[in-house]
């Protein structure tokens, strides 16, 4: 017995079938990647355009300063390889369509360093260069807290800087001049001042470190009280990598302060006063707008915030904030990717 032949599908049936077929790519969620890259750590986040955080993580430090030496470029390449692997694994079936990054040391986003970083990120992440936006870490943090023209941000991480972005999108800054002539109040400055105090006392009374809680906590992280260990930590190795390592020493100062060491407490209060100076510089130039203070240094001990508040006039509003810079950047990247896709979509 022969089977009956099937009739060809009608045009309406073919149209219905076409409407229900969904491209595998179209069904994958669109994601933006955000980076908050500093000398000590690089935090990353994947988000959708509606603001949903899909995944987050952290890899080693990533700064524009790493481009300045062979050793730094090797470190940068290794960090980017790790970042790319982690992000791809976390994205799963999602499509990463853009990146927004805040990067320490990137003074001119459209300058040579900015172009190099965009090219390297595009290469490792497999993204078109025109879908990547790199900016300074301070600008990225500012955008996570304010709309253009709204306020001043004092940011204290490894370094220290204050910033304001006006209604025209121009960045105004105070501080952030690096460890040789600036960064007062930042983590590296705190560590440097603590070591300077410890070794001045050792010059006057060898062995004095044994009676100093601050010195003991610092030397625990350095590996011992020998000057050779401090000297190598201060001056050995690649400058960019050394900057991040020195910044981490500030954790020892914070630990000593929590244990009641008076030298550590006084130093952290001084750090707060230095941060206030940066905020006041912007207030004098741009007006007395609300001030937000952020960055990991603010989490070391309340003495920093106390010093900051004590040095500001009472009429200035101060808020302590820890902006989720990576998430904010990821959301901006996702929204930008969605807008690009909408503009490039063919008209029906």
HURA-V852050 format. One record per residue. N is the residue number from 0. OMEGA is omega in degrees with one decimal (* if undefined). D_FIRST is the distance of its C-alpha to the first C-alpha in whole Angstrom. Layout:
N;OMEGA;D_FIRST, N;OMEGA;D_FIRST
//
This chain:
0;-178.9;0, 1;177.4;4, 2;178.2;7, 3;178.8;9, 4;179.2;12, 5;176.7;15, 6;177.9;18, 7;-179.3;22, 8;179.2;24, 9;176.2;27, 10;179.6;30, 11;179.5;32, 12;178.8;29, 13;179.6;30, 14;179.3;34, 15;178.7;33, 16;-179.0;31, 17;-178.3;34, 18;-176.2;37, 19;178.0;35, 20;-178.3;35, 21;178.0;39, 22;176.6;40, 23;179.6;41, 24;-177.1;45, 25;-177.8;45, 26;-179.1;44, 27;-178.2;47, 28;177.2;50, 29;-176.0;53, 30;169.4;56, 31;178.8;60, 32;177.1;62, 33;178.6;66, 34;169.7;68, 35;-168.2;72, 36;179.0;73, 37;-177.3;77, 38;-177.7;79, 39;-173.2;78, 40;174.4;74, 41;178.1;72, 42;178.5;70, 43;180.0;66, 44;171.9;64, 45;-178.3;60, 46;173.5;60, 47;-176.5;58, 48;178.1;59, 49;177.5;59, 50;-178.5;62, 51;175.1;60, 52;-178.1;61, 53;-179.2;58, 54;175.9;60, 55;179.3;63, 56;-178.6;65, 57;173.7;68, 58;-177.4;69, 59;-178.3;72, 60;-179.2;75, 61;179.2;74, 62;176.9;77, 63;-179.6;78, 64;179.8;81, 65;179.3;78, 66;-170.1;78, 67;-179.9;82, 68;178.6;81, 69;179.2;79, 70;179.0;79, 71;179.7;78, 72;176.1;75, 73;177.4;74, 74;179.7;74, 75;180.0;73, 76;179.4;70, 77;179.0;69, 78;-179.8;69, 79;176.3;67, 80;178.5;64, 81;179.0;65, 82;-177.7;64, 83;-179.7;61, 84;-178.8;59, 85;-176.9;60, 86;179.4;59, 87;179.4;56, 88;-178.2;55, 89;-177.6;56, 90;-179.5;54, 91;-179.7;51, 92;-179.5;48, 93;178.6;51, 94;175.9;52, 95;-173.1;56, 96;179.7;57, 97;-179.1;60, 98;172.4;64, 99;-173.1;67, 100;168.8;70, 101;-169.4;73, 102;177.3;75, 103;176.0;78, 104;-178.8;81, 105;-176.5;79, 106;-178.1;82, 107;-176.7;80, 108;-179.3;76, 109;178.2;76, 110;-177.8;78, 111;-179.3;78, 112;178.8;77, 113;179.3;75, 114;178.4;73, 115;-179.2;73, 116;177.6;71, 117;179.6;69, 118;-179.6;68, 119;178.4;68, 120;178.8;66, 121;-179.2;63, 122;-175.9;63, 123;-176.5;62, 124;-179.8;60, 125;-179.4;58, 126;173.7;59, 127;-178.0;60, 128;-177.5;64, 129;175.7;64, 130;-178.3;62, 131;175.0;65, 132;178.1;68, 133;179.4;71, 134;176.8;74, 135;178.9;77, 136;-178.7;77, 137;177.8;80, 138;179.2;78, 139;178.8;75, 140;179.2;76, 141;-179.3;78, 142;178.6;75, 143;-175.6;74, 144;-171.0;77, 145;164.0;78, 146;-176.5;77, 147;177.6;79, 148;-169.6;83, 149;-171.9;83, 150;178.7;85, 151;177.4;86, 152;169.7;84, 153;-175.8;86, 154;-178.7;84, 155;173.2;85, 156;172.3;83, 157;173.4;84, 158;179.0;86, 159;-177.0;87, 160;170.8;87, 161;-175.2;87, 162;173.1;85, 163;174.8;84, 164;-174.3;82, 165;-175.5;83, 166;175.8;81, 167;179.1;81, 168;-179.5;79, 169;179.0;82, 170;174.2;83, 171;-173.6;86, 172;171.1;87, 173;-178.8;90, 174;-178.5;91, 175;-175.4;88, 176;179.0;90, 177;-171.3;89, 178;-177.0;91, 179;-176.7;94, 180;-177.7;95, 181;-178.8;93, 182;177.9;90, 183;-178.8;93, 184;178.2;92, 185;-176.2;88, 186;179.5;87, 187;179.0;89, 188;179.1;92, 189;179.9;92, 190;-179.4;91, 191;-180.0;94, 192;178.8;97, 193;178.9;96, 194;178.4;97, 195;178.8;100, 196;-178.0;101, 197;-175.8;101, 198;172.0;102, 199;178.4;105, 200;177.3;106, 201;175.9;105, 202;-176.7;108, 203;-176.7;110, 204;-179.4;110, 205;-178.3;107, 206;-179.3;105, 207;-178.2;105, 208;-176.7;102, 209;178.2;102, 210;-177.5;103, 211;177.2;101, 212;178.2;97, 213;-179.1;96, 214;-179.1;97, 215;179.3;95, 216;177.7;92, 217;-177.4;92, 218;174.8;93, 219;-179.5;90, 220;179.6;88, 221;-179.8;90, 222;178.1;90, 223;-175.4;94, 224;-179.2;97, 225;178.9;98, 226;-178.7;98, 227;179.1;96, 228;176.8;93, 229;-178.7;94, 230;179.9;95, 231;-179.5;91, 232;-178.1;90, 233;-168.0;92, 234;-175.8;92, 235;173.8;89, 236;-178.0;86, 237;-174.5;84, 238;-177.2;86, 239;178.5;83, 240;179.8;81, 241;-179.7;85, 242;179.3;85, 243;-179.9;82, 244;178.1;83, 245;179.2;87, 246;179.9;85, 247;178.2;84, 248;177.6;87, 249;177.4;88, 250;178.7;86, 251;177.3;89, 252;177.1;91, 253;178.5;89, 254;179.5;89, 255;178.5;93, 256;178.4;93, 257;178.7;91, 258;172.5;94, 259;179.5;97, 260;-174.8;98, 261;177.8;100, 262;179.1;100, 263;179.4;96, 264;179.6;97, 265;-179.5;99, 266;-179.5;97, 267;173.5;94, 268;176.3;96, 269;179.2;97, 270;177.8;94, 271;177.7;93, 272;178.2;96, 273;178.1;95, 274;177.2;92, 275;178.9;94, 276;179.3;96, 277;179.0;93, 278;-178.8;92, 279;177.1;95, 280;178.2;95, 281;178.4;92, 282;179.3;94, 283;-177.1;97, 284;-167.6;95, 285;178.6;92, 286;-175.0;93, 287;-180.0;93, 288;176.3;89, 289;-177.4;87, 290;170.3;87, 291;176.2;84, 292;-175.4;85, 293;179.3;82, 294;-174.3;81, 295;179.8;81, 296;-179.7;85, 297;-179.5;85, 298;-177.6;84, 299;-176.8;86, 300;178.6;89, 301;-180.0;90, 302;179.8;93, 303;178.5;92, 304;178.0;91, 305;177.8;94, 306;178.9;96, 307;-178.6;93, 308;-177.0;94, 309;-176.9;98, 310;179.3;98, 311;173.3;97, 312;-175.0;98, 313;-176.6;98, 314;179.2;96, 315;178.7;93, 316;177.8;90, 317;176.1;89, 318;173.2;85, 319;-175.3;84, 320;171.5;80, 321;-175.6;78, 322;174.9;75, 323;-172.8;72, 324;-179.2;72, 325;179.1;69, 326;178.4;67, 327;178.9;68, 328;179.5;68, 329;178.4;64, 330;178.6;64, 331;179.4;65, 332;-179.6;63, 333;178.8;60, 334;178.8;61, 335;179.2;62, 336;178.8;59, 337;179.0;57, 338;177.8;60, 339;-178.7;59, 340;179.3;55, 341;-179.4;56, 342;-176.0;58, 343;-178.7;55, 344;179.1;52, 345;177.4;51, 346;179.3;52, 347;*;49
//
